Amino acid sequence: MERGIDDKNILDKFAEKFCKIAEKHLKYIVVSGFVAISHGRRRTTEDIDMIVERISFEKFKKFHNELIKNGFICMQSSKVEDVYDYLDNGDSVRYVEREDLQPPEMEVKFVKDEIDALQMETRKKLELTGMDIWFSSIEFNIAFKEELLKTPKDMEDAKHLRIIYKEEIDNNFIEFVKNKIRELRLKNEG
Amino acid sequence: MRDKSHMESVERWAEFVRNNPKSKWKKYVNLLIDSTYQKADEFYKKLEETEKGREILKRLSEERKSRANSFLVR
């Protein structure tokens, strides 16, 4: 494979570049698949999921403009007002770095409830990943994968993280998060 | 869980595959697959450097062995 100038893989380069800009403008966390992949799960992903704090349009505009200035493109719209509307309505928006709009993509969404707010409060830099990125805690990732997402891929991700962090995981906290998921995300589902 | 931007993204990629030769779209797929494998290799190499990391590697290896055994028993 052709390697980059600094010898980092394209996913890491993309994620770190995006997060470095995000860090200057708002509080964010990277969640889900990229957390597992950053811990050695041998599977692919097209997108990296990011949750950001809810900010005003003016603040978002500065963040968005800096992303654009640094070569990122928003797939949903080139108008920042439209992009903000997406986020404000609870939808996610996607940024790519390539002019041909191909992956990897950063999927960005606003904090939507108490669970996301708590994920944000308890965010961590995970030393084992070797990345200077804020992640949601391992407990949160396991709880979401085992209680909400539940696909075979997610269950394998959760198991992988449980093995890696066997001695450090707070199982009571995972149960607490699972209860919150049942209460806030699953209560309206059959 | 997946919202409309995810489906839009799936559709966009499918259109790209439909409208371009395999030699073109395969490059993107390979780039992503290679980078995730490269990322995993880097992670495991880093684990080998510390006591804690070697302990994790041991646990992962035991898990793989027990999974392989469970297939053999079936």
Interface residues (C-beta under 8 A of the other chain):
Chain A: M1 N9 I10 L11 D12 I37 S38 H39 G40 R41 R42 R43 T44 T45 E46 D47 M75 Q76 Y86 G90 D91 S92 V93 R94 L101 Q102 P103 P104 E105 E107 K109 L128 T129 G130 L148 L149 K159 H160 I163 I164 K166
Chain B: M1 D3 K4 S5 H6 E8 S9 R12 W13 F16 Y28 N30 L31 L32 I33 D34 S35 T36 Y37 Q38 K39 A40 E42 F43 Y44 K46 L47 G53 I56 R59 L60 E63
